[in-house]
Each structure stands twice: as structure tokens, then as C-alpha cells.
Amino acid sequence: MENETKSINYWKVLSFILLALLIGLGCLFASSGAGAGSAPSENAPVTEAVLSSWTSDAASRQALADYINAITDETGPDFIPAEDRIAVFDLDGTLFCETDPVYFDYQLLRYRVTEDPTYIDKASDFEKEVAQKIQVMIDTGESASGLEVDHGKAVASAFAGMTIREFNDYVQAFKSQPAPGYEGMTRGEAFYQPMLEVIDYLTGNDFKVYIVSGTDRLIVRGICDGSLDIPNSQIIGSDETIVAKNQEGADGLDYLYSNTDDLVLGGDFIIKNLKMNKVSVIMQEIGQQPVLSFGNSSGDSSMAEFVTLNNPYKSLAFMLCCDDEVRENGNKQKAQKMYDTCAENNWIPISMEKDWTTIYKDGVTRRQ
């Protein structure tokens, strides 16, 4: 009886060992056919589903798909670990309409100074001057020298004293106004649908996406609020001072935030986040070199160069070309300059006209 019991236990142990081996082999085969280590062809159908607003033969779309397939293949030479998959995007003209008829933040200031009944009588001469320069830009298409910085200073002063929440509420109200040049769209809905798909595609492949814009950081946060699933910590822009409500000019090293305080706009402009400033702030706030850059103008060129030069990983820079004069406020001459710049720098151009089946959400048409 004792020998029989030992025999039964032996077969039980052997059965458990065989079962464990079979389960282990099953897991091994399953993991080899899925996940980040999949062969590039495994990812291709996902690209088709995600980038649905892109024409199937768009070279820019294919370049992005090929890139993602290469850097997510653990067995390939271009594999990038998830923690190093960082993409930076400009906002105006890259993710969001830049020319309806001018930048969102330019129009916001002009509205504040010339139309807002609660502020018209309080506007300073400098703010009125800047608003007038913006109107000239709207009328002629020409930007006055120094307007970028003057605009930043005027935004800082025109909204000084507002709490962060009040300023965001102001941006949300302005966003709800109808887009001047389009039917079926508000100012805040002017995101390029194909580019939103790019962000979804990247985040679905473990990328961390940052917006690096020349627009005021708090305005960018307000624009993106409710439209993009990107946390405020990943939104970078031009900056103005933020102080405590009761600080009253005291140095931040001498003042203690109290239970009666709130954060308010301090009224002073700090920096315009364009050109080389974008590179500096990327290193300050992100702390490492991104591997993908998306922009649309010379203000994004330094960012594109920084991403693609001397990068230890495979990297790419994409530039939008505003060549669609029917569905968007395109400019063929400006677009050709960007095509030429891309050719010179080995950047990848994206044609709004040829690469996208749509630009905005369904039902939007441009007023002719």
C-alpha cells in the first residue's frame, strides 16, 4: 500500500511539471507574436485604422508608419525604449489653425482691448497700439517688427490680476465664438483632425507628447482643455509672471503664500518661446532630446534641427506645408518655401492639400 501511494504521488508531481512546461511554452509563443517586439508588418493594420484622415499614398504618412514600425521592433537596430520616445509639436499651424485670420492669441488680445466691454476703458495706450498692429496684420497680412514680443507684453498686462481659473474661463468663452472664416466650427474647434490622429498614433505606441508653442503657455492650456488628452505639465509656451494675490510686489524669496492667497497673473512678460528659445526650454523642462519634431515655420526650425542632429536614436522632423487654398487659408508661396527648406534639411513635408482627406471635423466648410 505504501509503494502504491508513492507511485500515485510520483505521477501527480510529474503531471504538474508537464502542465507547467506546457503553460510556459504557451506564454513564450504568445509573447513572441505580440507587443513591442512584433515584426513591423504586425503594426501596419493599426496605422491604417488610426491615420484614417490621411490619403493612403501620402509619403509623409508612410514615413511616419515606417518609423514607428522600426523603433518599436525590439529585434531591430532602430529600437527605442519607451522611456525615450518623446515627440514635440508646435501648436499654431501644426495642430491648430494659425490663419483665421491670425493667431488665436493675437485675436484674444485684440478682443480684450477693443471689444470686451469690461476692459475697453481700462486698456493702456501700449495695449491699444499692439491691438492696432494686430488689426493691420489682419488687413494686410504683414506683421510689424517686434510684434511677437510686444504682443506677449500686452497679454501679460491686459490680463494682470486674473486668477489662473479666471483666465482659463476667459479663454474658454473666447473659444466658444464662431470661427470667423469657417462654417460649422468655433474658434476652439480649429484643430487639424489628421494631426490629432498622429498624436493618438504616437501615444498608442508609448510616446510622450509635448506641445512646444510660441503662444502664451496658459492660453495653450486653455485651447487644449477639452480637446487634447495632454496634461498641462506637457504643455510649454511663452511665459508671463504668476504671483500670489497678496504678494504686492514683494520678492518671492521674502513672501510666504498664505491661506487667503490665490495665484494671479503678475503682469510681466518673461519670454517668447520661438526659435532657439524652443530648444532651450525643451532641455530645461523635458531634460532630454526628443526623437520626433512636428512644426510648420521658421520658428520651429531650431527645434527640428535639435531633434535630428547628433541624436543617438533614429529621429525625424516633419513640417506642415499650408498649400490648401480651398479647405484652409493656404498660401502656395509660403508652402513652397517650406518644401524647399525641407529638401535642404532632409525634413519630411506634410501637404495639407494632398496628404489629408479632411482638415477639420465633419461638417466644417471654409467661407469663400
C-alpha positions in Angstrom: 0.0 0.0 0.0 2.9 2.3 0.9 4.5 1.7 -2.5 1.2 2.3 -4.3 0.9 5.6 -2.6 4.4 6.7 -3.5 3.6 5.7 -7.1 0.5 7.9 -7.2 2.4 10.9 -5.7 5.1 10.4 -8.3 2.7 10.6 -11.2 1.0 13.6 -9.6 4.2 15.5 -9.4 5.2 14.5 -13.0 1.8 15.7 -14.2 2.2 19.1 -12.5 5.7 19.5 -14.1 4.4 18.7 -17.6 1.5 21.1 -17.1 3.8 23.9 -16.0 6.0 23.3 -19.0 3.1 23.5 -21.4 1.8 26.7 -19.9 5.3 28.2 -20.0 5.7 27.3 -23.7 2.3 28.8 -24.5 3.2 32.1 -22.8 6.5 32.2 -24.7 4.9 31.7 -28.1 2.2 34.3 -27.3 4.7 36.9 -26.2 6.8 36.4 -29.3 3.9 37.2 -31.6 2.6 40.4 -29.9 3.7 43.6 -28.1 6.6 45.9 -28.7 8.8 43.2 -30.2 6.4 42.4 -33.0 7.6 42.4 -36.6 6.9 45.7 -38.4 4.2 44.1 -40.6 2.2 43.3 -37.4 1.8 47.1 -36.7 0.7 48.1 -40.2 -3.0 47.5 -39.8 -3.0 49.7 -36.7 -1.6 52.5 -38.8 -4.4 52.1 -41.3 -7.0 52.4 -38.6 -5.5 55.3 -36.7 -4.4 57.5 -39.5 -7.7 57.4 -41.3 -7.8 61.0 -42.4 -4.6 60.7 -44.4 -4.5 59.7 -48.1 -3.3 56.1 -48.4 -0.4 57.1 -50.8 0.9 60.1 -48.7 4.6 59.8 -48.4 4.6 61.6 -45.1 2.1 59.1 -43.6 4.2 56.2 -44.9 7.4 57.8 -43.5 5.8 58.0 -40.0 4.4 54.5 -40.2 7.8 53.1 -41.3 9.5 55.0 -38.5 7.1 53.7 -35.8 7.5 50.1 -37.1 11.3 50.4 -36.9 11.6 52.0 -33.5 9.1 49.7 -31.8 10.7 46.5 -33.1 12.8 45.1 -30.2 14.8 42.9 -32.6 15.7 45.7 -35.0 18.7 48.1 -34.9 16.5 51.2 -34.5 14.5 50.1 -31.4 13.9 53.0 -29.0 12.9 52.1 -25.4 9.5 53.6 -24.4 11.1 56.0 -21.9 13.0 57.7 -24.7 10.1 58.0 -27.1 9.4 61.8 -26.9 7.7 63.9 -29.6 7.4 67.7 -29.7 4.7 69.5 -31.5 4.3 73.2 -32.3 0.7 74.4 -31.9 -0.3 77.1 -34.4 -0.2 75.9 -38.0 0.8 72.5 -36.9 -2.0 71.2 -34.7 -4.3 74.2 -34.8 -5.4 76.8 -37.3 -3.0 79.7 -37.5 -4.6 81.9 -40.0 -8.3 82.6 -39.2 -7.3 85.3 -39.9 -4.3 85.4 -37.5 -3.1 83.6 -34.4 -5.7 82.7 -31.7 -3.8 84.6 -29.0 -3.4 87.7 -31.2 -7.2 87.7 -31.7 -7.8 87.1 -28.0 -5.7 90.3 -27.1 -7.4 92.3 -29.8 -10.8 91.3 -28.5 -9.8 92.1 -24.9 -8.6 95.6 -25.8 -11.1 96.7 -28.4 -14.3 94.7 -27.8 -14.5 93.5 -24.2 -16.9 95.9 -22.5 -15.4 95.2 -19.1 -11.9 96.2 -20.3 -12.1 98.7 -23.2 -11.9 101.7 -20.8 -9.0 100.2 -18.8 -6.8 99.4 -21.8 -3.4 101.1 -21.8 -2.1 103.1 -24.7 0.5 100.4 -25.3 -2.1 97.7 -25.4 -4.2 99.7 -27.9 -1.1 100.2 -30.0 -0.5 96.5 -30.1 -4.1 95.8 -30.9 -3.9 98.2 -33.8 -0.8 96.4 -35.2 -2.7 93.2 -35.0 -5.6 94.7 -37.0 -3.1 95.9 -39.6 -1.8 92.3 -39.8 -5.3 91.1 -40.3 -5.9 93.6 -43.0 -2.6 93.3 -44.9 -1.0 90.0 -43.8 2.1 91.9 -42.8 3.4 91.6 -39.2 5.0 94.7 -37.6 8.6 94.3 -36.5 8.8 93.3 -32.8 5.1 92.4 -32.7 5.7 88.9 -31.2 7.3 90.3 -28.1 5.0 93.4 -27.9 2.0 91.1 -28.0 3.4 89.0 -25.2 3.9 92.1 -23.0 0.4 93.3 -23.9 -1.2 90.0 -23.0 0.6 90.0 -19.6 -0.6 93.5 -18.7 -4.1 93.2 -20.2 -4.9 90.2 -18.0 -2.9 91.1 -14.9 -4.6 90.3 -11.7 -6.8 87.5 -13.1 -6.6 84.2 -11.3 -5.5 81.2 -13.3 -9.0 79.9 -13.2 -10.5 83.2 -14.3 -8.0 83.4 -17.2 -8.9 79.9 -18.4 -12.6 80.7 -18.2 -11.9 83.8 -20.3 -10.1 81.7 -22.9 -12.9 79.1 -22.9 -15.5 81.8 -23.5 -13.5 83.2 -26.4 -13.1 79.6 -27.8 -16.8 79.3 -28.0 -17.2 82.2 -30.5 -17.8 81.1 -34.1 -14.6 80.7 -36.2 -14.5 83.9 -38.4 -13.6 82.1 -41.7 -15.5 78.8 -41.3 -19.0 77.4 -41.1 -19.7 74.7 -38.6 -16.8 75.4 -36.3 -16.0 77.5 -33.2 -12.6 79.2 -32.7 -11.7 76.4 -30.2 -12.5 73.6 -32.5 -9.9 74.5 -35.1 -7.7 71.5 -34.6 -6.4 69.6 -37.6 -8.1 66.2 -37.5 -5.2 64.4 -39.2 -2.7 65.7 -36.7 -4.9 64.7 -33.7 -4.7 61.2 -35.3 -0.9 61.4 -35.3 -0.9 62.2 -31.5 -3.2 59.2 -30.9 -0.9 57.0 -33.0 2.2 58.1 -31.1 0.6 57.8 -27.6 -0.6 54.3 -28.7 3.0 53.4 -29.3 4.2 54.6 -25.9 5.3 58.1 -26.9 5.2 61.0 -24.5 3.9 64.0 -26.4 4.7 67.6 -25.6 3.4 70.8 -27.1 6.1 73.5 -27.5 4.4 76.6 -28.7 5.1 80.3 -29.2 1.7 81.1 -27.8 1.4 82.0 -24.1 1.5 78.8 -22.1 -1.7 79.5 -20.2 -3.5 80.2 -23.4 -2.3 77.0 -25.0 -3.5 75.1 -22.0 -6.9 76.8 -22.4 -7.0 76.0 -26.1 -6.2 72.3 -25.5 -8.5 72.0 -22.5 -11.3 69.6 -23.5 -9.8 68.8 -26.9 -6.4 67.1 -26.3 -5.6 64.5 -23.7 -2.3 66.1 -22.9 -1.6 67.1 -19.3 -0.7 70.7 -18.5 2.8 69.5 -17.4 3.5 68.6 -21.1 2.3 72.0 -22.5 5.1 74.5 -23.0 4.7 78.1 -24.3 5.7 81.7 -23.9 5.6 82.8 -20.3 4.4 85.6 -18.1 4.8 86.0 -14.3 2.5 84.3 -11.9 2.3 85.7 -8.3 0.3 85.4 -5.1 -2.8 87.6 -4.9 -1.5 89.4 -1.8 2.2 89.5 -2.8 2.0 93.2 -3.9 5.4 93.4 -5.5 7.3 91.5 -2.7 10.2 89.3 -3.8 9.2 85.6 -4.0 12.1 84.8 -1.6 10.6 87.2 1.0 6.9 86.3 0.7 5.0 83.3 2.1 1.9 82.0 0.4 -1.0 82.1 2.8 -4.4 80.6 3.2 -6.0 83.9 1.9 -4.0 83.8 -1.3 -4.6 82.7 -4.8 -2.4 82.6 -7.9 -2.9 85.5 -10.3 -1.2 86.8 -13.5 1.6 89.1 -12.4 1.5 91.4 -15.4 5.1 91.0 -16.6 6.2 89.2 -19.8 9.1 86.7 -19.4 10.0 85.1 -22.8 8.7 84.4 -26.3 9.1 80.7 -26.9 10.2 80.7 -30.6 13.3 79.6 -32.5 16.3 78.9 -30.2 14.2 79.5 -27.2 12.2 76.4 -28.0 15.4 74.3 -27.9 16.5 75.8 -24.5 13.1 75.2 -22.9 12.9 71.6 -24.2 16.1 70.9 -22.3 15.0 72.8 -19.3 11.6 71.2 -19.0 11.9 67.9 -20.7 15.5 67.2 -19.9 16.4 65.1 -23.0 16.5 65.2 -26.7 13.2 64.2 -28.4 13.2 61.9 -31.3 10.3 63.4 -33.3 9.5 67.0 -34.2 6.4 68.5 -35.8 6.3 72.2 -36.9 5.3 74.4 -39.8 7.5 77.5 -39.8 11.0 79.0 -39.4 10.1 79.5 -35.7 10.2 75.7 -35.4 13.4 75.2 -37.4 15.8 75.2 -34.4 13.5 72.6 -32.7 13.7 70.4 -35.8 17.5 70.7 -36.0 17.9 69.9 -32.3 15.8 66.8 -32.7 17.5 65.4 -35.8 21.2 66.4 -35.3 23.5 64.2 -33.3 20.7 62.1 -31.9 21.7 58.7 -30.5 18.4 57.4 -31.8 16.7 57.3 -35.2 14.9 60.7 -35.4 12.7 62.6 -37.8 11.3 66.1 -38.3 8.0 66.8 -40.1 6.9 70.2 -41.4 3.4 71.1 -42.4 3.0 73.0 -45.7 0.0 75.3 -45.9 -0.8 74.6 -49.5 -4.6 74.0 -49.3 -6.4 77.1 -50.6 -9.9 75.6 -50.7 -10.4 73.9 -47.3 -7.9 76.0 -45.4 -6.3 79.5 -45.7 -3.4 78.2 -47.7 -0.6 80.2 -49.3 1.2 78.4 -52.1 4.2 80.7 -52.0 4.8 80.1 -48.3 4.2 76.4 -48.7 6.8 76.2 -51.5 9.4 77.9 -49.2 8.8 75.2 -46.6 9.0 72.5 -49.2 12.4 73.9 -50.2 13.5 74.1 -46.6 12.5 70.5 -46.0 14.5 69.4 -49.1 17.6 71.3 -47.8 17.4 69.8 -44.3 16.1 66.3 -45.0 12.9 67.0 -43.2 9.6 65.5 -44.2 7.0 67.8 -45.7 3.3 67.2 -45.0 0.9 68.6 -47.6 -2.4 69.7 -46.3 -3.8 69.6 -49.8 -2.5 66.2 -51.0 -1.9 64.2 -47.8 -5.2 64.8 -45.9 -8.7 63.6 -46.9 -10.1 66.2 -44.4 -8.7 69.0 -42.3 -11.3 69.8 -39.7 -14.1 67.8 -38.1 -17.1 66.7 -40.2 -19.4 69.4 -41.4 -16.8 72.3 -41.5 -16.5 74.4 -44.6 -14.4 77.4 -45.3 -16.2 80.6 -46.2 -15.2 81.7 -49.7 
